[in-house]
Amino acid sequence: MAGNGFVFDGFPRTVKQGERLNEILQKRQTALDLAIWLEVSEETVRERIAGRLQCRRCGFTTSLTSAGFADRPICPYCDGPLIRREDDDASVLETRLAEFKTKTEPLLSFYEKDDALHRIDGNRDRETVFSRYLGLDRGTRAMIPIKSAREIDKMRIACRTASDVLDRVSELIRPGISTKEIDQAAADLMQDAGVRSAFLGYRLGHRVFPGNICISLNDEIVHGIGSQRRIQYGDIVKLDIGVVQDGWVGDTAATIPVGMIDERIEKLLAVTQSALQRPSALLVPTKDWATFARRSRMKQCATTSAS
């Protein structure tokens, strides 16, 4: 148990157990924050199991390569003997790996569909893995793991799909159409593309977002919900669309003027668009976010002064 919740280690191990856990949490009106998946290659598993030692007396677990235990296999806590576990036998390990593939690996897609899954590269050293784990805690600044080429490709595909949906929804914006009709059209386009909304059902405490997209009009800032309200000539419509595709989220937004709009608003749209586009060349590896944000601010001020 933790101060404000709980942590399960090695549970659930099957989809059936995961489903049962969800049922229990729903009855208790408790949401699952994270499902952490330590990705470890079979080669690494075999290597680590081959060198694993456990204290017969207190259960302390370590390895042959740690602190010279190969020369003196004595527990540093209770002076008990450090021994190999019987289930660390090579033949037993192969059976366990096979069971893992058939029974436990399906949990990947089970938790990916709920956007609860967080992957950590377990092949790294202990300190690095532990720091990545701490970075997932809601009370600390989350660390951003380096994505593999395969993961980046998946992100790109999800973002491209979100952009396609945004383009097609934008074509529907016209006087007389309701924001609810636009929301439903976006839902239909997502279904046709084989993806789902990243926003529908998003929960914050007891509140659940009911829209497929965010659609806001005029002076509404963001996260508006589709309704029977109809778009009028001269409105500005802000669309925010997010999709989940193959476990990855693509998110994009646009502001669309409906017919002729006020000159001041038109200028505001032009300045903010320029502030986004001009510094985008800075988005390259090794550049930190603060540099990008600072340059964006400088460009925005320069554009405003020139106007």
N, C-alpha and C positions, 0 to 999 in steps of 0.2 A: 504493500500500500504506500501511496505517496501523500503529501500534505493535502492536495486538492483532488485526488483521484487514485489511480492505480496503474500498475505496469505489469503486463503478462510477459514472461520470458519463455519462449518456445511454445506458446499457445495463442491461437488455435493451430493445430497441425493438419486439419482437413477442412474442406469446404463445409461439411456438415457441422463441424464444431464452430466454424465462423458464423454460420446461419443461426445456430443456437445462441451464440454470444450476442448477436444482433437483437434477437428476440428478448433476451434478458435486459439488454441496455435500453431498448425501446420501452419496456415495462417500467423501468426506473427513470425514464425520460432523460437519459444520459447519452451523449454523443461520443463516438470514438474519434479521438483527435488524430492519432497517427497509427499506421501499421508499418513498422520498419522492417525492411527486407535487406538482410546482409547478403550481398551477392559474393559468393566465394566459388572459385573454380574447383572441380573435382580433384585436380592435381594438388591444389593447396590443401584441400580437406585431407587427402591421403597423407600428405607431408606432415600436417599438424597432428593428426591422429597417431601417426607412427611415433611421434616424439612426446605424446601426452603422458603426464604422470599425475597421480592423484594420491593424496594422503589417506592411508587406510584408516586412520583414527578420526580425523576431523573433516575430511572431504576436500581440503584445499587442493586446487588444480593448478598445474604449471606445466612447463615443458623441459625437455632435456637441455635446451639451449639457453634457458633462463638462469641467471645467477649461479652457474656452475653446478647445477643439480646432477649433471651426468657423473661428476666425480664424487659427490656426497649427496645421495638421494634421501635427504632428511628434511622433514617439514620444518619451516622456519617459525611456525606458530606453536606446535605442540610436540615437536621432536619425534613425531611418528614417521614410519617408513613411507617413502614415496614409491608407488608401484604402478605397473601398467594395468589398466582396467581390462577385465575379461572380454567385454564387448568391443574392445578396440582391435580385436583380431581382424586380419585382412579380409577373410571370407565373410565375417559378420558385417564388416564395413560395406562391402559390395552389396550385400542384401539391404542394408539400411539406405544406401544411395539409390537403389532401385525403388524402394518404397517411397523415398522422398520425391522422386520424379512423378510417380503415379498419384500419390496422396497429398503431398504438400505443395508442389509447384502450381497446381490449379488455383491456389490462394492468390497468386499474382493477379490474375484477371479478376478474381472475386473482389479484391480491394481496389484495383485500378478503376473499376466501374463506379466506385463510390468516392474516387479522388482522395482516398485516405493513404495510398501507398507512397512511401518514401524509400528510395533505394540508397544504400550505402555500400561503397566498394569495400568488402570485407577482406580482400586480398592484401590490403595495406598493413603497415605495422600497427601494433596495438594502440599507440598514442594517437595516430592519425584517425583511426576508426573511432576511437572514443571521442575525439574532438568533433568529428562529424556528427556523432550521436548527440552530443551536448548542443550542437548548433541547431538541432531540430526542436529543442525545448521551446515552448511558447514564451518563456520568461527571459530568453536570451536572444541576442541578435543572430538570426538564422544565417548559416553559412550557405554559399551557393556552390554546389559541387560542380566540378568540371564535367561537361557533357562529352560523351563519346561521339564519333562521327555518325554512328547509327542513330543515336538519340537526337542529334541536331537535325538529321534528315527527317525524323518523325515530327519534330517541332515545326520544321519548315512546311511539311505537308499539311499539318493542322492549321497553321497560320494562313496558308494559301486557300484552304477550304473556307476559313472564316472570311477572308477577303472576297472570295467569290460570292458568298452569301450576302455580304454587305453590299457589293455592287448591284446584285439583283434586287435586294430590298430597296436600295436607294432609288431605283427606277420606278418604284411604286409610289413614291412621295408626290402627292398632288393635293390641291384643295378638295375637301369633301370626304376624303378617306379617314376612317377612324384609326387611332393608334392601336386599338385592339385588332383591327383587320391587318395592320402591318405586322403586329406581333405574331399572329396566326400564320401569315404568309412566310415569315422567317422560320417558324416551326416546321412548315411543310417543306421548305427548301432544305432544312437540316435533315429531315427524314429521308428525302430523296437522295441526299449525299451520303447517307449511312452514318451520320454523326448525331450527337445529342447536344442540347444546350448546356453550356457551362454555368448558366445562371439559374435555370429553373430548379426550384427546390433547395437553393442555397440557404443554409440555416445559420442564423446568428442568434444564439440563445433560443428563445421560444419562437422567434420570428422566422418565417420561411418566405423566400422571394417567389412570387407566383408567376412571373413573366418569363418568356423564352428569350427575350432580349431586353435591353434597357432603352427606352425611348423617352426623351425629354424635350419639352417645347420652350422656346424663348428664354426667359430668365430662370427656368429650372436648371440647376447645375448639372446633375447626373443621376443615374439610377432610377429614372422615371419608369412607371409601370403602365403598360397598355390598357386603355379603357375605351369607353364609348365617345370620348372627346374627339372632335373632328378637326383636322388640320385646316387652317385658314390661309388665304393669300397673304403674303408678307411675313408668315411665321419663319422661324429657323428651327429645324428639327435635328436633334442630336441622337444619333444611333450608336449604340455600343453592343457589339455582337461577339459572343464567345462560344466556341464549340469544343467538345472533347472528342478527339479522334485517336484511336489506338492508345489510349491512356495519356495523351498529351493535349494541352489546352492551347488553342489559337484564339487570340483576342484582338479585336480591331475596332476602330470607331471613326465616325465622320460627322461633320456638321453640314446640313444641307439647307440652303435658302429656298423658300417657296415663292417664286416670282420675284418682283422688285422688293427690295428691303431697304431699311433706313441706311443712309450713307455712313453713319457712325458705326453701325453694326457691320456693314460691308468692309469698312476699314479694319475693324477688330478681327474679322475672319481672315483678312489678308495678312495682317501682322502675325497672328498666331500660326498661320500656315507657314509663313516664312521662317518664323522662329523654330519650327520643327524641322524644316527641310535643310536649311543652311548648315547647321552644325552636324548633320547626320554623317558627314564624311569622317567625323571623329570617332564613330563607332567601329573601332578596330581593336583587336587583341592588345592587351597591356594598358589600355587607356581606362582610367577609373571613372566612375559615374560622376564624381564631383567636377572633374574637368569638363565633361560634356554639359552638365547643368550650368556651370559658370559661363561657358562659351554661348550657350543658348540664351542666357540672360543678356549678355553683351550684344548679341545679334538683335535681340528683341528691342533693346534700348536704341540701338543704332537705326533700326528700321522705323521706330516710332518717331525719332527726331527728324529723319529724312522726310517723313510724311507730313 
